[in-house]
Amino acid sequence: MRIILIGPPGAGKGTQAESIKAKHPIAHISTGDMLRENVRSGTELGRKARVFMDAGQLVPDDLIIDMMRSRLRADDARSGFLLDGFPRTTSQAEALDRLLGEIGTDLDAVILLEVSDDTVVKRLTSRRVCSSCGAIYNLTVRPPKIDGVCDFCSSKVIQRDDDKESVIRNRLAVYHERTAPLVAYYEARGLLHRVDATSAKDSVLTYLETLRAKG
Ligand code: AMP
């Protein structure tokens, strides 16, 4: 499987990817996670990216494309990958086509997670993440067992800087302006599948299994 997950921030790309990964051996490649790791470890890329991330803006295409060029060539991506948060602009999508051409592979499907802006704002303002292992919580539907403490590794559970409401509104505007045009890009190639991401946390997995069953 070589799949892209597209959707606004808070559509549940990370959560959907987790449920797919639990069933299928596939490299989950999240540019957001890779960037946050670079910020945490203080790399040059992390220092450059942080300013944009904190403001809810996209990190410049050239930095993202360089980062993905090496990631897609890694051994674990050979037998399949799930791209989460990339591509996010038309020029990233074109760069991805070139990168896949160099590796000699192609995409199987692009899954669009559909969810309203209001749902996104509600979800993201109550989202919390573990500062160490990255586990995702939601104060309304899935809070940590002990307030502020990760169930898995006991580290501190925090709110991402970019999950504050003003930043979320900005990220949504950026999504509609820069990323939504990818829907037409992949629809024209017959790769786009729409999945309602309002409720079920494994809706993409269920959808993929229906697709596979149909052959
Ligand atoms: P995410 O975890 O996917 O919501 O990404 C968090 C932030 O990382 C975004 O708001 C952007 O600032 C940055 N980011 C992640 N992926 C990309 C990308 N493909 N292109 C540009 N910026 C990105």
py3Dmol code that shows the C-alpha trace and the ligand (Angstrom):
import py3Dmol

protein = """\
ATOM      1  CA  MET A   1       0.000   0.000   0.000  1.00  0.00           C
ATOM      2  CA  ARG A   2       1.250   3.450  -0.919  1.00  0.00           C
ATOM      3  CA  ILE A   3      -1.271   5.844   0.463  1.00  0.00           C
ATOM      4  CA  ILE A   4      -1.635   9.541   1.189  1.00  0.00           C
ATOM      5  CA  LEU A   5      -3.954  10.820   3.909  1.00  0.00           C
ATOM      6  CA  ILE A   6      -5.211  14.341   3.226  1.00  0.00           C
ATOM      7  CA  GLY A   7      -7.455  16.392   5.471  1.00  0.00           C
ATOM      8  CA  PRO A   8      -7.602  19.551   7.528  1.00  0.00           C
ATOM      9  CA  PRO A   9      -5.681  19.761  10.786  1.00  0.00           C
ATOM     10  CA  GLY A  10      -7.639  17.765  13.364  1.00  0.00           C
ATOM     11  CA  ALA A  11      -9.309  15.480  10.792  1.00  0.00           C
ATOM     12  CA  GLY A  12      -7.673  12.584  12.641  1.00  0.00           C
ATOM     13  CA  LYS A  13      -4.863  11.731  10.192  1.00  0.00           C
ATOM     14  CA  GLY A  14      -2.561  10.621  13.023  1.00  0.00           C
ATOM     15  CA  THR A  15      -5.255   8.568  14.755  1.00  0.00           C
ATOM     16  CA  GLN A  16      -6.353   6.904  11.488  1.00  0.00           C
ATOM     17  CA  ALA A  17      -2.721   6.116  10.674  1.00  0.00           C
ATOM     18  CA  GLU A  18      -2.275   4.454  14.080  1.00  0.00           C
ATOM     19  CA  SER A  19      -5.238   2.127  13.498  1.00  0.00           C
ATOM     20  CA  ILE A  20      -4.006   1.204   9.988  1.00  0.00           C
ATOM     21  CA  LYS A  21      -0.479   0.552  11.284  1.00  0.00           C
ATOM     22  CA  ALA A  22      -1.802  -1.732  13.986  1.00  0.00           C
ATOM     23  CA  LYS A  23      -3.199  -4.036  11.259  1.00  0.00           C
ATOM     24  CA  HIS A  24      -0.793  -3.614   8.348  1.00  0.00           C
ATOM     25  CA  PRO A  25       3.018  -3.432   8.363  1.00  0.00           C
ATOM     26  CA  ILE A  26       3.484  -0.058   6.765  1.00  0.00           C
ATOM     27  CA  ALA A  27       5.801   2.905   7.328  1.00  0.00           C
ATOM     28  CA  HIS A  28       3.799   5.758   8.820  1.00  0.00           C
ATOM     29  CA  ILE A  29       5.500   8.921   7.593  1.00  0.00           C
ATOM     30  CA  SER A  30       4.229  12.070   9.284  1.00  0.00           C
ATOM     31  CA  THR A  31       5.998  15.281   8.293  1.00  0.00           C
ATOM     32  CA  GLY A  32       4.519  16.998  11.383  1.00  0.00           C
ATOM     33  CA  ASP A  33       6.066  14.334  13.682  1.00  0.00           C
ATOM     34  CA  MET A  34       9.399  14.518  11.829  1.00  0.00           C
ATOM     35  CA  LEU A  35       9.459  18.311  12.155  1.00  0.00           C
ATOM     36  CA  ARG A  36       8.529  18.212  15.862  1.00  0.00           C
ATOM     37  CA  GLU A  37      11.348  15.692  16.422  1.00  0.00           C
ATOM     38  CA  ASN A  38      13.767  18.092  14.705  1.00  0.00           C
ATOM     39  CA  VAL A  39      12.508  20.966  16.880  1.00  0.00           C
ATOM     40  CA  ARG A  40      12.942  18.841  20.045  1.00  0.00           C
ATOM     41  CA  SER A  41      16.457  17.799  19.185  1.00  0.00           C
ATOM     42  CA  GLY A  42      17.439  21.322  18.097  1.00  0.00           C
ATOM     43  CA  THR A  43      18.620  20.550  14.542  1.00  0.00           C
ATOM     44  CA  GLU A  44      19.108  23.331  11.998  1.00  0.00           C
ATOM     45  CA  LEU A  45      15.929  22.174  10.222  1.00  0.00           C
ATOM     46  CA  GLY A  46      14.062  22.279  13.544  1.00  0.00           C
ATOM     47  CA  ARG A  47      15.238  25.827  14.244  1.00  0.00           C
ATOM     48  CA  LYS A  48      14.135  26.984  10.787  1.00  0.00           C
ATOM     49  CA  ALA A  49      10.786  25.145  10.903  1.00  0.00           C
ATOM     50  CA  ARG A  50       9.717  26.194  14.397  1.00  0.00           C
ATOM     51  CA  VAL A  51       8.879  29.807  13.534  1.00  0.00           C
ATOM     52  CA  PHE A  52       6.418  28.670  10.871  1.00  0.00           C
ATOM     53  CA  MET A  53       4.930  25.863  12.960  1.00  0.00           C
ATOM     54  CA  ASP A  54       4.264  28.078  15.985  1.00  0.00           C
ATOM     55  CA  ALA A  55       2.443  30.558  13.745  1.00  0.00           C
ATOM     56  CA  GLY A  56       0.330  27.833  12.095  1.00  0.00           C
ATOM     57  CA  GLN A  57       2.021  28.512   8.747  1.00  0.00           C
ATOM     58  CA  LEU A  58       3.446  25.937   6.364  1.00  0.00           C
ATOM     59  CA  VAL A  59       7.173  25.262   6.514  1.00  0.00           C
ATOM     60  CA  PRO A  60       8.749  26.253   3.148  1.00  0.00           C
ATOM     61  CA  ASP A  61       8.448  23.596   0.428  1.00  0.00           C
ATOM     62  CA  ASP A  62      12.201  23.212  -0.173  1.00  0.00           C
ATOM     63  CA  LEU A  63      12.853  22.200   3.462  1.00  0.00           C
ATOM     64  CA  ILE A  64       9.995  19.692   3.419  1.00  0.00           C
ATOM     65  CA  ILE A  65      10.920  18.208   0.042  1.00  0.00           C
ATOM     66  CA  ASP A  66      14.586  17.723   1.088  1.00  0.00           C
ATOM     67  CA  MET A  67      13.454  16.006   4.289  1.00  0.00           C
ATOM     68  CA  MET A  68      11.092  13.691   2.376  1.00  0.00           C
ATOM     69  CA  ARG A  69      13.628  12.874  -0.328  1.00  0.00           C
ATOM     70  CA  SER A  70      15.739  10.927   2.153  1.00  0.00           C
ATOM     71  CA  ARG A  71      12.797   9.593   4.195  1.00  0.00           C
ATOM     72  CA  LEU A  72      11.129   7.931   1.186  1.00  0.00           C
ATOM     73  CA  ARG A  73      14.376   6.169   0.326  1.00  0.00           C
ATOM     74  CA  ALA A  74      14.689   4.568   3.765  1.00  0.00           C
ATOM     75  CA  ASP A  75      14.448   0.759   3.937  1.00  0.00           C
ATOM     76  CA  ASP A  76      11.180   0.676   5.865  1.00  0.00           C
ATOM     77  CA  ALA A  77       9.392   2.658   3.131  1.00  0.00           C
ATOM     78  CA  ARG A  78      10.201   0.107   0.409  1.00  0.00           C
ATOM     79  CA  SER A  79       7.264  -2.198   1.022  1.00  0.00           C
ATOM     80  CA  GLY A  80       4.700   0.558   1.446  1.00  0.00           C
ATOM     81  CA  PHE A  81       4.006   3.839   3.203  1.00  0.00           C
ATOM     82  CA  LEU A  82       1.280   5.971   4.598  1.00  0.00           C
ATOM     83  CA  LEU A  83       1.951   9.668   4.120  1.00  0.00           C
ATOM     84  CA  ASP A  84       0.344  11.827   6.788  1.00  0.00           C
ATOM     85  CA  GLY A  85       0.592  15.598   6.373  1.00  0.00           C
ATOM     86  CA  PHE A  86       2.504  15.461   3.078  1.00  0.00           C
ATOM     87  CA  PRO A  87       2.025  16.692   0.393  1.00  0.00           C
ATOM     88  CA  ARG A  88       0.363  19.902   1.563  1.00  0.00           C
ATOM     89  CA  THR A  89       0.852  22.124  -1.487  1.00  0.00           C
ATOM     90  CA  THR A  90       0.664  21.557  -5.217  1.00  0.00           C
ATOM     91  CA  SER A  91       4.413  21.970  -5.571  1.00  0.00           C
ATOM     92  CA  GLN A  92       4.969  19.323  -2.868  1.00  0.00           C
ATOM     93  CA  ALA A  93       2.612  16.989  -4.783  1.00  0.00           C
ATOM     94  CA  GLU A  94       4.593  17.567  -7.977  1.00  0.00           C
ATOM     95  CA  ALA A  95       7.857  16.970  -6.104  1.00  0.00           C
ATOM     96  CA  LEU A  96       6.418  13.745  -4.676  1.00  0.00           C
ATOM     97  CA  ASP A  97       5.568  12.551  -8.201  1.00  0.00           C
ATOM     98  CA  ARG A  98       9.191  13.182  -9.202  1.00  0.00           C
ATOM     99  CA  LEU A  99      10.573  11.442  -6.097  1.00  0.00           C
ATOM    100  CA  LEU A 100       8.368   8.387  -6.647  1.00  0.00           C
ATOM    101  CA  GLY A 101       9.432   8.336 -10.301  1.00  0.00           C
ATOM    102  CA  GLU A 102      13.108   8.289  -9.199  1.00  0.00           C
ATOM    103  CA  ILE A 103      12.416   5.393  -6.828  1.00  0.00           C
ATOM    104  CA  GLY A 104      10.363   3.619  -9.518  1.00  0.00           C
ATOM    105  CA  THR A 105       7.078   3.387  -7.653  1.00  0.00           C
ATOM    106  CA  ASP A 106       3.623   4.979  -7.676  1.00  0.00           C
ATOM    107  CA  LEU A 107       0.674   5.829  -5.435  1.00  0.00           C
ATOM    108  CA  ASP A 108      -2.239   3.447  -4.827  1.00  0.00           C
ATOM    109  CA  ALA A 109      -4.739   5.822  -3.241  1.00  0.00           C
ATOM    110  CA  VAL A 110      -5.251   9.260  -1.772  1.00  0.00           C
ATOM    111  CA  ILE A 111      -7.748   9.313   1.077  1.00  0.00           C
ATOM    112  CA  LEU A 112      -9.483  12.604   1.859  1.00  0.00           C
ATOM    113  CA  LEU A 113     -10.729  12.830   5.446  1.00  0.00           C
ATOM    114  CA  GLU A 114     -13.808  15.047   5.367  1.00  0.00           C
ATOM    115  CA  VAL A 115     -14.775  16.979   8.475  1.00  0.00           C
ATOM    116  CA  SER A 116     -16.269  20.439   9.124  1.00  0.00           C
ATOM    117  CA  ASP A 117     -14.252  23.410  10.389  1.00  0.00           C
ATOM    118  CA  ASP A 118     -16.390  23.601  13.562  1.00  0.00           C
ATOM    119  CA  THR A 119     -15.654  19.968  14.421  1.00  0.00           C
ATOM    120  CA  VAL A 120     -11.945  20.598  13.873  1.00  0.00           C
ATOM    121  CA  VAL A 121     -11.899  23.585  16.240  1.00  0.00           C
ATOM    122  CA  LYS A 122     -13.761  21.614  18.932  1.00  0.00           C
ATOM    123  CA  ARG A 123     -11.443  18.630  18.556  1.00  0.00           C
ATOM    124  CA  LEU A 124      -8.160  20.474  18.481  1.00  0.00           C
ATOM    125  CA  THR A 125      -8.778  22.802  21.402  1.00  0.00           C
ATOM    126  CA  SER A 126      -9.311  19.702  23.557  1.00  0.00           C
ATOM    127  CA  ARG A 127      -6.441  17.679  22.042  1.00  0.00           C
ATOM    128  CA  ARG A 128      -3.464  16.944  24.266  1.00  0.00           C
ATOM    129  CA  VAL A 129      -0.283  15.003  23.443  1.00  0.00           C
ATOM    130  CA  CYS A 130       2.405  13.258  25.438  1.00  0.00           C
ATOM    131  CA  SER A 131       5.548  15.418  25.424  1.00  0.00           C
ATOM    132  CA  SER A 132       7.690  12.285  25.217  1.00  0.00           C
ATOM    133  CA  CYS A 133       6.075   9.374  23.300  1.00  0.00           C
ATOM    134  CA  GLY A 134       3.574  11.452  21.267  1.00  0.00           C
ATOM    135  CA  ALA A 135       0.446   9.528  22.428  1.00  0.00           C
ATOM    136  CA  ILE A 136      -2.697  11.485  21.513  1.00  0.00           C
ATOM    137  CA  TYR A 137      -5.463  12.308  24.038  1.00  0.00           C
ATOM    138  CA  ASN A 138      -8.687  14.295  23.956  1.00  0.00           C
ATOM    139  CA  LEU A 139      -9.932  15.940  27.147  1.00  0.00           C
ATOM    140  CA  THR A 140     -13.564  15.222  26.216  1.00  0.00           C
ATOM    141  CA  VAL A 141     -13.536  11.721  24.746  1.00  0.00           C
ATOM    142  CA  ARG A 142     -10.201  10.196  25.713  1.00  0.00           C
ATOM    143  CA  PRO A 143      -8.493  11.930  28.640  1.00  0.00           C
ATOM    144  CA  PRO A 144      -5.360  10.423  30.242  1.00  0.00           C
ATOM    145  CA  LYS A 145      -6.221   8.255  33.282  1.00  0.00           C
ATOM    146  CA  ILE A 146      -4.305  10.650  35.557  1.00  0.00           C
ATOM    147  CA  ASP A 147      -4.721  14.330  34.702  1.00  0.00           C
ATOM    148  CA  GLY A 148      -1.660  15.610  32.794  1.00  0.00           C
ATOM    149  CA  VAL A 149       0.213  12.276  32.895  1.00  0.00           C
ATOM    150  CA  CYS A 150       0.729   9.909  29.929  1.00  0.00           C
ATOM    151  CA  ASP A 151      -0.915   6.465  30.347  1.00  0.00           C
ATOM    152  CA  PHE A 152       1.945   4.797  28.462  1.00  0.00           C
ATOM    153  CA  CYS A 153       5.181   6.422  29.627  1.00  0.00           C
ATOM    154  CA  SER A 154       4.143   8.642  32.595  1.00  0.00           C
ATOM    155  CA  SER A 155       5.607  11.741  30.932  1.00  0.00           C
ATOM    156  CA  LYS A 156       3.841  15.096  30.947  1.00  0.00           C
ATOM    157  CA  VAL A 157       0.757  15.486  28.718  1.00  0.00           C
ATOM    158  CA  ILE A 158       0.698  18.942  27.097  1.00  0.00           C
ATOM    159  CA  GLN A 159      -1.213  21.114  24.618  1.00  0.00           C
ATOM    160  CA  ARG A 160       0.680  21.678  21.358  1.00  0.00           C
ATOM    161  CA  ASP A 161       1.456  25.371  20.809  1.00  0.00           C
ATOM    162  CA  ASP A 162      -0.308  25.148  17.450  1.00  0.00           C
ATOM    163  CA  ASP A 163      -3.520  23.747  19.012  1.00  0.00           C
ATOM    164  CA  LYS A 164      -4.473  27.127  20.524  1.00  0.00           C
ATOM    165  CA  GLU A 165      -7.724  28.431  18.951  1.00  0.00           C
ATOM    166  CA  SER A 166      -6.248  31.446  17.089  1.00  0.00           C
ATOM    167  CA  VAL A 167      -3.541  29.246  15.582  1.00  0.00           C
ATOM    168  CA  ILE A 168      -6.100  26.567  14.639  1.00  0.00           C
ATOM    169  CA  ARG A 169      -8.191  29.145  12.730  1.00  0.00           C
ATOM    170  CA  ASN A 170      -5.030  30.161  10.914  1.00  0.00           C
ATOM    171  CA  ARG A 171      -4.119  26.544  10.103  1.00  0.00           C
ATOM    172  CA  LEU A 172      -7.628  25.964   8.715  1.00  0.00           C
ATOM    173  CA  ALA A 173      -7.332  29.033   6.476  1.00  0.00           C
ATOM    174  CA  VAL A 174      -3.949  27.760   5.265  1.00  0.00           C
ATOM    175  CA  TYR A 175      -5.476  24.327   4.607  1.00  0.00           C
ATOM    176  CA  HIS A 176      -8.320  25.745   2.499  1.00  0.00           C
ATOM    177  CA  GLU A 177      -5.985  27.978   0.525  1.00  0.00           C
ATOM    178  CA  ARG A 178      -2.898  25.791   0.020  1.00  0.00           C
ATOM    179  CA  THR A 179      -3.855  22.123   0.569  1.00  0.00           C
ATOM    180  CA  ALA A 180      -7.487  21.839  -0.612  1.00  0.00           C
ATOM    181  CA  PRO A 181      -6.395  22.298  -4.289  1.00  0.00           C
ATOM    182  CA  LEU A 182      -4.726  18.862  -4.011  1.00  0.00           C
ATOM    183  CA  VAL A 183      -8.188  17.290  -3.977  1.00  0.00           C
ATOM    184  CA  ALA A 184      -8.719  18.278  -7.627  1.00  0.00           C
ATOM    185  CA  TYR A 185      -5.101  17.301  -8.430  1.00  0.00           C
ATOM    186  CA  TYR A 186      -5.593  13.710  -7.264  1.00  0.00           C
ATOM    187  CA  GLU A 187      -9.249  13.474  -8.341  1.00  0.00           C
ATOM    188  CA  ALA A 188      -8.146  14.173 -11.929  1.00  0.00           C
ATOM    189  CA  ARG A 189      -5.815  11.151 -11.673  1.00  0.00           C
ATOM    190  CA  GLY A 190      -8.579   8.889 -10.354  1.00  0.00           C
ATOM    191  CA  LEU A 191      -6.751   8.350  -7.053  1.00  0.00           C
ATOM    192  CA  LEU A 192      -9.026  10.243  -4.656  1.00  0.00           C
ATOM    193  CA  HIS A 193     -11.322   8.482  -2.146  1.00  0.00           C
ATOM    194  CA  ARG A 194     -13.489  10.449   0.289  1.00  0.00           C
ATOM    195  CA  VAL A 195     -14.044   9.179   3.826  1.00  0.00           C
ATOM    196  CA  ASP A 196     -16.297  10.810   6.430  1.00  0.00           C
ATOM    197  CA  ALA A 197     -13.993  11.430   9.393  1.00  0.00           C
ATOM    198  CA  THR A 198     -16.556  12.930  11.748  1.00  0.00           C
ATOM    199  CA  SER A 199     -16.881   9.993  14.109  1.00  0.00           C
ATOM    200  CA  ALA A 200     -15.317   6.529  13.673  1.00  0.00           C
ATOM    201  CA  LYS A 201     -11.654   6.543  14.601  1.00  0.00           C
ATOM    202  CA  ASP A 202     -10.914   3.612  12.289  1.00  0.00           C
ATOM    203  CA  SER A 203     -13.061   4.749   9.344  1.00  0.00           C
ATOM    204  CA  VAL A 204     -10.097   4.750   6.937  1.00  0.00           C
ATOM    205  CA  LEU A 205      -9.053   1.228   7.935  1.00  0.00           C
ATOM    206  CA  THR A 206     -12.622  -0.008   7.384  1.00  0.00           C
ATOM    207  CA  TYR A 207     -12.705   1.763   4.033  1.00  0.00           C
ATOM    208  CA  LEU A 208      -9.352   0.303   2.920  1.00  0.00           C
ATOM    209  CA  GLU A 209     -10.506  -3.186   3.829  1.00  0.00           C
ATOM    210  CA  THR A 210     -13.648  -2.723   1.727  1.00  0.00           C
ATOM    211  CA  LEU A 211     -11.464  -1.579  -1.180  1.00  0.00           C
ATOM    212  CA  ARG A 212      -9.184  -4.627  -0.824  1.00  0.00           C
ATOM    213  CA  ALA A 213     -12.150  -6.981  -0.598  1.00  0.00           C
ATOM    214  CA  LYS A 214     -13.443  -5.567  -3.888  1.00  0.00           C
ATOM    215  CA  GLY A 215     -10.006  -6.348  -5.352  1.00  0.00           C
TER     216      GLY A 215
END
"""
ligand_1 = """\
23
AMP
P 0.738 18.387 11.526
O 1.213 17.620 12.715
O 0.676 17.555 10.282
O -0.544 19.129 11.798
O 1.864 19.514 11.221
C 2.183 20.500 12.176
C 2.853 21.680 11.486
O 4.063 21.245 10.835
C 2.034 22.338 10.394
O 1.116 23.302 10.876
C 3.138 22.979 9.546
O 3.653 24.144 10.167
C 4.241 21.931 9.604
N 4.125 20.936 8.505
C 3.851 19.600 8.614
N 3.843 19.012 7.406
C 4.105 20.006 6.504
C 4.215 20.037 5.084
N 4.034 18.932 4.332
N 4.497 21.234 4.497
C 4.683 22.352 5.224
N 4.578 22.390 6.565
C 4.299 21.226 7.202
"""
view = py3Dmol.view(width=600, height=400)
view.addModel(protein, "pdb")
view.setStyle({"model": 0}, {"cartoon": {"style": "trace"}})
view.addModel(ligand_1, "xyz")
view.setStyle({"model": 1}, {"stick": {}})
view.zoomTo()
view.show()
